[in-house]
């Protein structure tokens, strides 16, 4: 009777049972049930303990091969389960629900999580808190360290308080807005997605809500992607299309040479599913 590591046979049921961490009577019953199922005796009791019958000698290598194949299959499944895991970061106003839902539909056994990141969570990708990041370009990440996939572009809009001289315009040009001092969020585009402070006495602001409050109070104006609907929640703010400004680009970013196959799967789904919201 072989031990549970496939080594030399045990001549005694008691030793085999101890090695398998089962009671001897239970092991005897299991062998009897197996013999009954096979219709042949596998072991003979002798004065020294037990020995394999000819049927047992035929059965043993086949059973060992099956156990080895089962262990290999189990290991392969565990390794695959370990790789089918992804944490997706997304920032500010972006909505990635449709892409995440489709990714879960295609890979129902994968562990897929999402993490909302504020503009201060710059290091989430490099720190490996997330495996992929969906955000607006450009990002404060070294180009040599990341793989960037463009997803879609959006035009920009001006956000001003009601009663502002530009509030009733059907559109404004980029030239009209040039030259203002800017205090952009870290995840926002430094050239046009910004809050332009109208007074030198205004301190730096990080909170999005505080920035909107500055705009509503007339101390700043904002230039945002048209897909950013958060300003429309305030009745005291007005949006105006901006002509001639560079579009805002939404991208998917991952660490370069990351072997996680779920990143590629996310990239394919995001490119197919995520599009600019209707104006």
N, C-alpha and C positions, 0 to 999 in steps of 0.2 A: 504494500500500500504506500503510495508516494505521498510526500509531504506537500504543503500548499505552495512551495516554491519550485516544484517540479524536480526535486533532487532525488536521492536514493530512496528506494521503497522502505516503508516501515514494516517490520515483520509482526508488529503487535497493534491491535485495534486501540489499545489504551494510549500508546505513544502517538499514533496518528490523530486520535481525537484531541489529545492535548495540544498538538502542533496546530490543529485546525481550530482550536478554541471552541470545541463543542463537546458535549457529554458523550461518553462511549456508547451508551444505548441509542442515542439519537443517530450517531454515525452508523451503527449497525443497521438500524431501520432504513436509513437512506440508501445504503448499499443493497439491502434486500429489495427495496422498491425499484431500484435501478435494474437489478437482476431480473425481477419479475417483468419489468417493461421490455427488457431486451430478450427475454426468453432463454437466458443462458447464465450459468454460474460464472462469476468473475474471480472469486477467491475461494480457496480451499483452506480449512483450518488444519494445521499440522501441529506436531508437538512443539516446534520452535515458534509457532504463532500462526501466520497466514502466508500463503503463496499464491501467485497468479495462476489461474487455470489457462489452458490454451486460448480459450475465448477472451480471458482477461488480457493475455499477452497481445492479442490482436487489437483489443479495444483501447488499451492504454495509449499507444502513440497517436491514434486518431483523436482520442479525447484531449490529449495534450496539445495537439495542433489546433483543435477547436478553441481551447482556452486561450492559447496564444493569440489566435485571430481575434477573439473577443476582446482581449486586453488592448490589442492594437486599434481596434475599432473604437473602443472607449476613449483611448488617448487621443485619437484623431478628432473625435467629436468634442472633447474638452478643449483641445487646441483651437478648433474652429470657433467654439463658443467664446474663448478668450479674445479672439481677434474681432468678433462681431460685436464691437462695442464702440460707441462714439459719443462724445460730448460736444454739442454744437453751441457756440456762443453767438449771440446776436445783440445789436446795439440800438439804443435810442428808439427811433420811431419805426424801425423795420418790423414787418410781420412775416414770419417764415412758417406759419402753421401749415399751409398747403404742402410745402416741400417735406416737412417732417412727417405729416400724415401719410404721404405717398411712400416715403422711405420706410416707415413702419409697415405699410401694407406689403411692400416688396420683400422685406426682411423681418418677418414676424418674430423670429427667434433672437433677433439682435437686441442688445441693450442700447437704446437711443435716448439720450437726455438732452435737454436744452438749458441754457443758462443766460439770463439777461445780464448784460454788462453795461455799466454806465461809462461815461467818457473818461473816468479815472482808472478803469480797469485795463490799462494799456498792456500790461504784461501777462494777461490771461493765456494767450497763445504760447508765448515763449516759456512761461512757467508750467505749461502742460495742464493747466486747469481746464482748458478746452482743447479739442483736437482740430476744430475748424472754426472759423469766424466769418460771419456774414455782416458786412459793415460797408460804410461809404469810404471811398478812396479820396485822397491818399491817406495811408495809415502810418503812424510813427513806428514802422517796423523796417528792419534792414532788408533790402530787396534780395540780397544773397541768401537770406535765411528762410524765405517764404516762397510758396508757389501761389500766384494770384490768378484767379479765374474771373473775368468780367461776366456779370449776369445781366444787367440792364442799366439804362441811363434815364435820368429824369431832368426836365428843365427846372428852372428855379423861380421862386416867387419872392416878392418883397412883403414883409410883415410890418405894418405900422399901426398906430392907434387911430381910432375913429377921430375925424377932425384934422388929421395930418394933411398938409398941402398935397401929398401924393395919393391920398386915400381914395379919391374919386377918379383917378386915372384908369384907363383901360389897360395900360401897360406902361412900363418905364424901361429905359435903356441902361445897359451896364455902365455907359459913360456917365450917366447922371449920378450913379452911386459910387463912382470911383473916388479914391482919395480919403475915405473915411477911416479912422482908426478901427482896428478889429480886435476882438477878443474871442477867437474861435474855440470851440470845444475840442478836446484832443482827438476825438473820433470824427470830427467834422472836417470838411474840405477847407483848407486854409485860405484858398483864394476867394471863394464866394459863399460857402455855407458858413456864415459868421454872424456875430452880433456886433454892430458898428456903434461904438459909444459916441454920443454927441457932446460929451463934456469931459474934460480932463480930470474932473474931480470924482468920477465914478470909479470905484475900486474893482479889481478883477472879480468876476462872478463865475462859479462853476455850475451851480444848480440850474437846470433848464427852466424850472418854474420861476426862479429869481430873475433869469434873463427875460422871460416873458413879462414879468412885472416891470422891469426896466423899460421894455418897449411900450407897454400900456401906459406907463407914466410919462412918456414922451422924452425919456432920457437916452433912448437908443432906438435903432431900427434893426431889423433882422432880414437876412437873405437865406432862405431855406429851400430844399427840394420840394416840388409840388406834392410829393407823396407824403410829406410830413403834415399830418392832419391835426397835430396837437394844438396848434395856435387857433384853429377854428372852433375849439371848445370854449374859447373866451369871446363873448359878444362885443367886447370893447376893442377887438383887434380886427384889422382888415388885411386881406392879401391881394397883391397886384402882380400879374405876370411880369417877369424880367426878360427883356429881349437882349440878345447879344452876349449873354453870360455863358461861360462853359457849363455844360450839363453836369449834374451830379451822377457819379458812377457807383453803382452797388456792385461789390465784388465778394467772392468767396476766397478766403485765405487759409492756407494750411502750412504746417512746417515742411520745408523742403526735405525730400527723401524719407518722409514718414511712411513706414510700410503698412500702416493700417488700411486694409482694403475697403473699409466702410467710408473712408474719405473720398475715394474714387466714386463709390456708389452715391454718396451725397452730391458730389460734383455733377454727375450725370442727371440726377433728379432735379437739382436746383436750376440747372441750365434749361431743363425742359419745363419746369413748373413755375418758377418765380419770374414774374414780369412786372413792368412798371404799372402801378395802379392807375385806373382811369382818372383823368383830370376832372 
